[in-house]
């Protein structure tokens, strides 16, 4: 059985999707639709940069959707991929919107609008320099939770939270920069490895609650249908297909932990052995391989990748 997974922020690169754009009119039309809906040339930003503009959260989020949806559309319409063995769609953070679009729960135009607004509101929720994010490597989630409980007892008014439980041994923390710096020193003394992340805001922590409030009406005003495939929610790490619950989970997702490791385990426990990553980069395939054994991962970035998966299905 297959699961289709869609990447989130951090997977973007100038030129992503270029070979699909050059070869398929279908992709050109998707890029043009995005330009018209957003009222600026996001297609040019995706294909030519500059990188600094593409990295702005309000641009990155819709840009990754455009590329992921384009590649999925080619897989479905040009390569006639057989989805009969596919059980779940899941996406990492903003990738959940890509999953919903491709599962026909959310209109592409509506998703573009929501992601542009989501990116802008997340960027504006915290003053520049106040928040940060760090990766913690080699620690289990249970150990890190215990460390955080102890830390908060001694530093009660600090914001330092688990933003992403990505994979075995890869956890992302988010919060106030001063809090993360303090906690990082504690981890360093315990020989735990940390890496600062080059991000523009502290995503998926309680500092994002203003962005969640801003997005609540916008998400509720958009029509969602029952998805054609079960969607694994980032917030619950459980399958969901009720449109009103999906909306609530997307609102909460902005300030909640992305439970990606648990989502992978949940899918694998339901007999999913093939994970097909659709969109730029290979980040999610790496996470799956770190967390699960006896699985196959396919990253679809290029037309050659498409041919390989096409042959494997025959």
Buried (B, 14 or more C-beta within 10 A) or exposed (E): EBBBBBBBBBBBBBBBBBBBBEEBEBBBEBBEBBBEBBEEBBBEBBBEBEEEBBBBBBBBBBBBBBBBBBBBBBBEEBBEBEEEEBBBBBBBBBBBBBBBBBBEBBBBBBBBBBBBBBBBBBBBBBEEEBBBBBBBEEBEBEBBBEBBEEBBEEBEEBBBBBBBBBBBBBBBBBBBBBBBEBBBEBBEEEEBEBEEBEBBBBBBBEBBEBBBBBBBEBBEEBEBBEBBBBBBBBBBBBBBBEBEEBBBBBBBBBBBBBBBBBBBBBBBEBEBEBBBBBBBBBBBBBBBBBBBEEBEBBBBBBBEBBEEBBEEEE
